[in-house]
Amino acid sequence: MANAIAEKFRMVYGTNPLGLFRAPGRVNLIGEHTDYNDGFVMPAAIDFFSCSAIARRSDRKLSVYSEQFRESVELDLDQLPGPPRKHWSDYVRGVAAVLWEEGYPLKGANLLIDGQVPIGSGLSSSAAIEVATALALTSVGGVTIPLLDVARLCQRAETNYTGTRCGIMDQFVSCFGRESHAIMLDCRSLEATYLPLPPSVRLVICNTMVRHELAAGEYNKRRASCERAVEAIRKLCPNVRALRDLTLEDLEHHRSLLADVDFRRCRHVITENGRVKDAAQALKYLNLIRIGELMYLSHESLDRDYEVSCEELNIMVEVASKLNGVVGARMTGGGFGGCTVNLVQTEAVCEFREQIISRYQARTGLAPLVYVCSAAEGAGAVIP
């Protein structure tokens, strides 16, 4: 892919790039909507990447070309701040602006972005673009930033410049993914435990091919609901900083303080944190049956308590659960469409792919895309 990116750069800008960088998307095995509640998640970087190619220019302009959108945008490095513009360039503008706010040198540059991560599918194409952009911009500025700082800055960029109040999971795993491993991440301490994925199963991602327009706004509403509940409980329990500090018994004890919808949102987060920790133990001992059970329980909680699933996601999970070789299935990502993640026995992958496509299409009239993935390394420079 690096050679193709370099060639595209030459076609657009007439010169060779001075640097090429890539950052992976991610799939989340379990632990949905827990990261912004200081909770636990278990993602894996996937071998779908966003790539950036960059070269210096003599002025204070940042010229950005997106191969996926077939569109160019020019940004003035001295006039980056501003509200979200609801445009793909917000991700690039946000990263540049946050780097500048933190005092990192920004130089004029030509930047080309391309990628394999499907946009709007819940596989973190945004985080992959942000991280690849940050590495490219800092390389031209002549500085190297620790990857943990890159993840934090990119999270801030997405929150401030696109309006999505995301947690740090996506940016973290894009930076720190490891081949053939999932990551058990504590989103408060950022302590990461790498868990080998057995070769007997594959990560199979099924794209429902729907993305409901309310997704972004509803995501922020879910976060606000959790924060309301924590604020109410904190008045009586000052040590409670986030939902990860509560047990189900605590939540039940304080139920009278909460609206029913807030109670259900909190119940999902608290039980999901428990499922992530249980899944980590199950994966450690290769207890695939238990992992599958936890994945289905996670999906049910996301559908009923957090209410971020949709008919198409539910159909995809239901169909997958009846196919040979399926360990477990659940929605992945923010919800309201996008993808499911499926753990499938390696020898059953071909049959699974054929059956899930035909059966989902028969139920919905939509032709899904199915991606058979491997856990991949995190972000870095590449040599064409």
PLY file of the C-alpha trace (Angstrom):
ply
format ascii 1.0
element vertex 384
property float x
property float y
property float z
element edge 383
property int vertex1
property int vertex2
end_header
0.00 0.00 0.00
2.89 2.37 0.74
4.07 2.34 -2.88
0.57 3.17 -4.10
0.29 6.07 -1.62
3.65 7.46 -2.72
2.60 7.26 -6.37
-0.70 9.03 -5.64
1.22 11.75 -3.83
3.44 12.28 -6.89
0.36 12.51 -9.10
-1.33 15.09 -6.89
1.66 17.22 -5.87
4.30 16.52 -8.52
6.98 15.63 -5.96
8.00 12.68 -3.83
6.74 12.49 -0.24
9.35 12.89 2.47
7.51 10.64 4.90
4.85 7.91 4.89
2.90 6.86 7.96
0.10 4.45 8.69
-2.27 3.84 11.59
-4.73 0.96 11.94
-8.42 0.93 12.58
-9.73 -1.23 15.36
-12.44 -3.66 16.28
-13.67 -3.90 19.85
-14.18 -7.47 21.00
-16.07 -6.38 24.12
-16.37 -3.27 26.28
-18.63 -0.83 24.43
-19.34 2.70 25.73
-17.18 2.04 28.77
-14.06 3.97 27.78
-15.49 7.44 28.43
-16.69 6.14 31.80
-13.12 5.34 32.93
-13.91 1.67 32.36
-12.42 -1.38 30.69
-12.29 -2.33 27.01
-10.84 -5.14 24.91
-10.05 -3.93 21.39
-7.63 -5.15 18.75
-6.01 -3.14 16.00
-6.92 -4.60 12.60
-4.97 -4.91 9.39
-6.95 -2.12 7.72
-4.97 1.12 7.77
-5.21 4.83 7.12
-2.06 6.20 5.52
-0.60 9.67 5.20
2.13 10.94 2.90
3.69 14.33 3.51
6.26 16.79 2.19
7.30 20.29 3.26
6.24 23.47 1.50
7.60 26.96 1.96
4.46 28.80 3.14
2.14 28.42 6.14
-0.47 26.43 4.26
-1.47 22.83 4.80
-2.78 21.37 1.57
-4.68 18.14 2.21
-5.94 15.72 -0.42
-8.22 12.82 0.55
-8.13 9.95 -1.90
-11.25 8.43 -0.33
-13.28 11.62 -0.82
-11.39 12.70 -3.98
-11.24 16.22 -2.59
-8.59 18.81 -1.69
-8.73 21.30 1.17
-6.28 24.07 2.04
-5.84 25.08 5.69
-4.06 28.15 7.02
-1.83 27.03 9.89
-2.32 30.41 11.57
-6.14 30.18 11.49
-6.94 26.63 12.59
-9.30 27.09 15.57
-13.04 27.13 15.12
-16.12 24.99 15.66
-16.73 21.69 13.84
-17.44 22.18 10.14
-18.98 18.71 9.67
-16.39 17.90 7.02
-13.76 15.17 6.78
-11.03 17.81 7.04
-12.07 18.51 10.65
-10.01 15.48 11.69
-6.87 16.90 10.08
-7.57 20.46 11.18
-8.24 19.29 14.73
-4.98 17.39 15.00
-2.99 20.31 13.61
-4.76 22.75 15.93
-4.17 20.65 19.05
-0.50 20.18 18.20
-0.19 23.96 17.81
-2.02 24.57 21.09
0.49 22.30 22.83
3.42 24.25 21.43
4.63 21.79 18.82
6.07 23.40 15.68
3.89 23.22 12.58
5.35 23.66 9.11
3.57 24.20 5.83
3.08 20.88 4.08
1.37 18.92 1.36
-0.50 15.98 2.84
-2.24 13.07 1.13
-4.52 10.74 3.08
-5.86 7.41 1.94
-7.05 4.34 3.72
-8.69 0.95 3.84
-10.73 1.49 7.02
-14.39 1.71 5.97
-15.77 5.14 6.86
-18.74 5.29 9.22
-18.67 1.57 10.01
-17.62 1.66 13.66
-14.04 0.57 12.94
-12.45 3.87 13.98
-11.48 5.32 10.64
-11.44 8.70 12.40
-8.83 7.65 14.98
-6.70 6.06 12.27
-6.76 9.28 10.23
-5.96 11.37 13.31
-3.00 9.26 14.40
-1.52 8.97 10.90
-1.91 12.74 10.49
-0.26 13.49 13.83
2.76 11.35 12.96
3.07 13.03 9.57
2.77 16.61 10.86
5.23 16.11 13.69
7.75 14.50 11.33
7.74 17.63 9.16
7.99 19.76 12.31
11.11 17.85 13.31
9.78 16.47 16.60
8.96 13.03 17.94
6.06 12.75 20.37
5.58 9.71 22.64
2.76 7.57 21.30
0.74 7.93 24.49
0.77 11.69 24.01
-0.23 11.19 20.37
-3.26 9.18 21.50
-4.29 11.80 24.05
-3.85 14.70 21.63
-5.84 12.92 18.91
-8.65 12.17 21.36
-8.77 15.87 22.25
-8.77 16.82 18.59
-11.80 14.62 17.89
-13.69 15.98 20.90
-12.95 19.66 20.26
-12.96 19.79 16.47
-15.55 17.22 15.39
-17.90 17.41 18.37
-17.74 13.70 19.27
-16.93 13.31 22.95
-15.08 10.05 22.51
-13.03 8.12 25.02
-9.40 7.24 24.42
-9.82 3.61 23.33
-9.74 4.17 19.58
-6.65 6.37 19.51
-4.85 4.20 22.06
-5.26 0.95 20.18
-4.38 2.64 16.88
-1.08 3.63 18.49
-0.36 0.52 20.54
-1.90 -2.43 18.68
0.08 -5.64 18.59
0.01 -8.37 15.97
-2.09 -11.41 16.97
-3.14 -9.78 20.26
-6.13 -8.05 21.78
-5.61 -5.39 24.45
-7.29 -5.31 27.84
-7.18 -1.56 28.55
-7.99 0.24 31.78
-9.19 3.57 30.42
-8.47 5.38 33.69
-4.88 4.30 34.35
-4.19 3.42 30.67
-2.63 0.19 31.88
-2.67 -2.25 28.96
-2.48 -6.03 29.08
-1.81 -7.83 25.81
-3.82 -11.03 25.33
-2.85 -13.49 22.57
-5.65 -14.39 20.18
-5.59 -18.13 19.44
-4.95 -19.08 15.80
-7.98 -21.40 15.99
-10.31 -18.37 15.59
-10.48 -15.38 13.26
-11.91 -11.92 13.65
-14.69 -11.56 11.10
-16.34 -8.15 10.79
-19.73 -7.84 9.13
-20.77 -4.43 7.83
-24.55 -3.98 7.94
-24.27 -1.25 5.29
-26.49 1.07 7.31
-25.53 4.13 9.30
-28.41 5.94 10.92
-28.04 9.71 10.93
-28.80 10.12 14.63
-25.62 8.24 15.61
-23.35 11.18 16.53
-25.94 13.08 18.54
-27.16 9.98 20.37
-23.56 9.08 21.28
-23.16 12.38 23.10
-26.56 11.93 24.77
-25.43 8.57 26.18
-22.34 10.14 27.63
-24.37 12.98 29.15
-26.71 10.43 30.72
-23.81 8.67 32.44
-22.37 11.97 33.66
-25.74 13.04 35.11
-25.95 9.86 37.10
-22.41 10.16 38.44
-23.01 13.76 39.44
-26.18 12.80 41.34
-24.49 9.95 43.19
-21.35 11.95 43.91
-23.33 14.31 46.14
-23.70 11.42 48.58
-20.50 9.52 47.67
-17.71 12.05 46.97
-15.22 9.32 46.01
-17.24 8.31 42.95
-15.49 9.82 39.94
-17.01 7.68 37.18
-19.26 4.69 36.69
-16.32 2.33 37.01
-16.33 3.19 40.73
-19.80 1.70 41.22
-21.07 -1.84 41.63
-24.55 -2.97 40.65
-25.43 -2.97 44.34
-24.32 0.67 44.59
-26.43 1.55 41.58
-29.51 -0.15 43.00
-28.97 1.60 46.33
-29.05 5.01 44.62
-31.77 4.16 42.10
-34.20 6.73 43.53
-31.78 9.51 42.54
-31.84 8.57 38.86
-34.26 8.77 35.99
-35.10 5.32 34.64
-33.23 5.91 31.39
-30.10 7.02 33.26
-30.33 3.96 35.50
-30.43 1.65 32.50
-27.50 3.41 30.82
-25.47 2.99 34.01
-26.48 -0.65 34.37
-25.08 -1.37 30.93
-21.74 0.30 31.68
-21.28 -1.40 35.06
-22.18 -4.86 33.77
-20.09 -4.33 30.63
-17.02 -3.57 32.74
-17.56 -6.89 34.48
-17.91 -8.68 31.17
-14.62 -7.26 29.91
-12.77 -8.51 32.98
-14.45 -11.91 32.68
-13.56 -12.08 28.98
-9.92 -11.34 29.73
-9.81 -14.31 32.10
-11.62 -16.51 29.59
-9.21 -15.56 26.81
-6.23 -16.20 29.08
-7.42 -19.77 29.57
-8.75 -20.15 26.00
-12.30 -20.62 27.24
-13.95 -19.71 23.96
-17.39 -20.85 25.06
-17.39 -18.29 27.86
-16.10 -15.55 25.56
-19.00 -16.24 23.20
-21.52 -16.08 26.04
-20.13 -12.73 27.15
-20.26 -11.31 23.61
-23.96 -12.17 23.29
-24.69 -10.73 26.74
-22.87 -7.54 25.74
-24.98 -7.17 22.61
-28.20 -7.74 24.52
-27.22 -5.07 27.06
-26.30 -2.60 24.31
-29.65 -3.22 22.66
-31.93 -3.15 25.70
-30.22 -0.96 28.30
-27.98 1.37 26.29
-30.27 1.37 23.25
-27.58 1.86 20.63
-28.30 -1.17 18.48
-30.77 -1.23 15.58
-32.78 -3.77 13.63
-30.01 -4.48 11.13
-27.38 -5.07 13.83
-29.76 -7.35 15.72
-30.50 -9.36 12.59
-26.79 -9.71 11.82
-26.06 -11.03 15.32
-29.07 -13.36 15.28
-28.09 -14.82 11.91
-24.46 -15.27 12.97
-25.44 -17.04 16.20
-27.04 -19.86 14.19
-24.09 -20.57 11.90
-21.53 -23.33 12.31
-18.21 -22.39 13.86
-19.35 -19.11 15.43
-17.93 -18.58 18.92
-19.73 -15.28 19.55
-21.10 -12.16 17.87
-22.02 -8.64 18.92
-22.28 -5.11 17.59
-19.06 -3.14 17.73
-18.52 0.61 17.73
-20.86 3.42 18.67
-23.96 1.73 17.28
-27.01 2.71 15.19
-25.59 0.72 12.30
-22.05 -0.09 11.30
-20.53 -3.46 12.05
-20.70 -6.58 14.12
-17.64 -8.45 15.33
-17.67 -12.22 15.15
-15.24 -14.76 16.53
-15.32 -17.65 14.07
-13.46 -20.95 14.08
-10.76 -20.67 11.43
-11.91 -23.70 9.44
-15.47 -22.35 9.30
-14.67 -18.84 8.04
-15.35 -19.46 4.34
-18.73 -21.07 5.00
-19.58 -18.38 7.54
-18.84 -15.63 5.04
-21.02 -17.20 2.37
-23.92 -17.90 4.74
-23.94 -14.56 6.58
-24.06 -12.66 3.30
-26.92 -14.67 1.82
-29.02 -14.88 4.99
-28.61 -11.23 6.00
-29.47 -10.11 2.48
-32.54 -12.34 2.47
-33.74 -10.72 5.71
-32.94 -7.08 4.96
-32.49 -6.68 1.21
-29.00 -5.29 1.91
-25.76 -6.86 0.67
-23.30 -6.76 3.59
-19.55 -6.49 3.34
-17.58 -9.08 5.29
-13.98 -8.50 6.35
-11.80 -11.34 7.61
-9.20 -9.58 9.75
-6.10 -10.21 11.78
-4.93 -8.31 14.83
-2.26 -5.86 13.65
0.61 -3.69 14.83
0.00 -0.11 15.84
0.93 3.11 14.07
4.33 4.02 12.67
6.40 5.07 9.70
6.49 2.88 6.60
9.05 2.61 3.82
7.75 2.27 0.25
0 1
1 2
2 3
3 4
4 5
5 6
6 7
7 8
8 9
9 10
10 11
11 12
12 13
13 14
14 15
15 16
16 17
17 18
18 19
19 20
20 21
21 22
22 23
23 24
24 25
25 26
26 27
27 28
28 29
29 30
30 31
31 32
32 33
33 34
34 35
35 36
36 37
37 38
38 39
39 40
40 41
41 42
42 43
43 44
44 45
45 46
46 47
47 48
48 49
49 50
50 51
51 52
52 53
53 54
54 55
55 56
56 57
57 58
58 59
59 60
60 61
61 62
62 63
63 64
64 65
65 66
66 67
67 68
68 69
69 70
70 71
71 72
72 73
73 74
74 75
75 76
76 77
77 78
78 79
79 80
80 81
81 82
82 83
83 84
84 85
85 86
86 87
87 88
88 89
89 90
90 91
91 92
92 93
93 94
94 95
95 96
96 97
97 98
98 99
99 100
100 101
101 102
102 103
103 104
104 105
105 106
106 107
107 108
108 109
109 110
110 111
111 112
112 113
113 114
114 115
115 116
116 117
117 118
118 119
119 120
120 121
121 122
122 123
123 124
124 125
125 126
126 127
127 128
128 129
129 130
130 131
131 132
132 133
133 134
134 135
135 136
136 137
137 138
138 139
139 140
140 141
141 142
142 143
143 144
144 145
145 146
146 147
147 148
148 149
149 150
150 151
151 152
152 153
153 154
154 155
155 156
156 157
157 158
158 159
159 160
160 161
161 162
162 163
163 164
164 165
165 166
166 167
167 168
168 169
169 170
170 171
171 172
172 173
173 174
174 175
175 176
176 177
177 178
178 179
179 180
180 181
181 182
182 183
183 184
184 185
185 186
186 187
187 188
188 189
189 190
190 191
191 192
192 193
193 194
194 195
195 196
196 197
197 198
198 199
199 200
200 201
201 202
202 203
203 204
204 205
205 206
206 207
207 208
208 209
209 210
210 211
211 212
212 213
213 214
214 215
215 216
216 217
217 218
218 219
219 220
220 221
221 222
222 223
223 224
224 225
225 226
226 227
227 228
228 229
229 230
230 231
231 232
232 233
233 234
234 235
235 236
236 237
237 238
238 239
239 240
240 241
241 242
242 243
243 244
244 245
245 246
246 247
247 248
248 249
249 250
250 251
251 252
252 253
253 254
254 255
255 256
256 257
257 258
258 259
259 260
260 261
261 262
262 263
263 264
264 265
265 266
266 267
267 268
268 269
269 270
270 271
271 272
272 273
273 274
274 275
275 276
276 277
277 278
278 279
279 280
280 281
281 282
282 283
283 284
284 285
285 286
286 287
287 288
288 289
289 290
290 291
291 292
292 293
293 294
294 295
295 296
296 297
297 298
298 299
299 300
300 301
301 302
302 303
303 304
304 305
305 306
306 307
307 308
308 309
309 310
310 311
311 312
312 313
313 314
314 315
315 316
316 317
317 318
318 319
319 320
320 321
321 322
322 323
323 324
324 325
325 326
326 327
327 328
328 329
329 330
330 331
331 332
332 333
333 334
334 335
335 336
336 337
337 338
338 339
339 340
340 341
341 342
342 343
343 344
344 345
345 346
346 347
347 348
348 349
349 350
350 351
351 352
352 353
353 354
354 355
355 356
356 357
357 358
358 359
359 360
360 361
361 362
362 363
363 364
364 365
365 366
366 367
367 368
368 369
369 370
370 371
371 372
372 373
373 374
374 375
375 376
376 377
377 378
378 379
379 380
380 381
381 382
382 383
